[in-house]
Amino acid sequence: MTRLTPDMISDVPAVSRLDTALINEIGSTLEEISIGAAGISGHDSAFDDLDAAVIPVTSGMGVISGFSESVRSILESMGIRAFVTKNTDVAGFAEAVEKDADMIFMADDDRFIALNVRVMKFVDNTEGTAKGYAEALRIAMKYRPPSSVLVVGCGRVGSMATEIFSKRYASVNVVDIDPSKAMELERRYGNVHAYADVETAVRESNVIFNSSPGKIPGEWIRQGAVIISPGVPHSFDSEARRKANVIVHDPLAIGVGAMAAICAKYSVDIRNRFESEMNAINPISVRLAAPGQR
Ligand code: 2YJ
């Protein structure tokens, strides 16, 4: 897994610029992509009354300068109140709970999670990134399923995206510089085909989901291609930019946005379940108890 560097995320606090870029590319904002990725319906006010804490974590290779602040600014841009804890690690966790945070974001070198403290369920950045970018692909295709999608890179995000696409689309192609990883996905799903080499796979594809850190030369890209690219560092050059119809990439925001929406949805789900169970037990009292109903 690629470790983010201060360089890669130096631009993240300017989330409004990302929104402008996303609107230009696919006509949607970060918040819209995130809500779609989590499957939240428009009228659910999922982010209301949720506070998020971001805890700097010093273990392993330590704190990445600007990381926690970038996560905070992504959350704030989506209308979620968020703060970075003054303390790090366990003391930071204690501080987040003392300050009544509903969601806690924290990352070490291996995992990056958002914990919903109210329901004790967490979502991993792998899931957020795969679902966020899969939603960006759906929007980029104007919700028309492509005849096939190529997934480049069969690590954690690529594998989860392959699972999502195999349920959603008729045909999924996969490729990795380690062919055994692609073959493993072909074995697992009926409609997944593994390519043996990256160049052939990219040259033959119109819709590319790139979850690899490797460079993909613009020479291999087809005119009018749709490129959805969570992979860091960014893999595409100016020739790819000229040829592609759409390129969606950012180092952090789409993954974090989708994590936040999925994490917030855990609260919506529990609220809805509670209301329907109460309704089944005693429909009249629930109707009377519901705010604004009397
Ligand atoms: O708190 C901090 O500043 C650091 N402990 C953050 C570490 C961030 N973690 C990574 O960069 C991991 N490789 C996971 C990132 C997943 C992004 N897709």
Residues whose N, C-alpha, C, O or C-beta is under 5 A from the ligand:
A	BS01	2YJ	M1 T2 R3 L4 I55 P56 V57 T58 G62 V63 I64 F67 S68 A107 D108 D109 D110 F112 N125
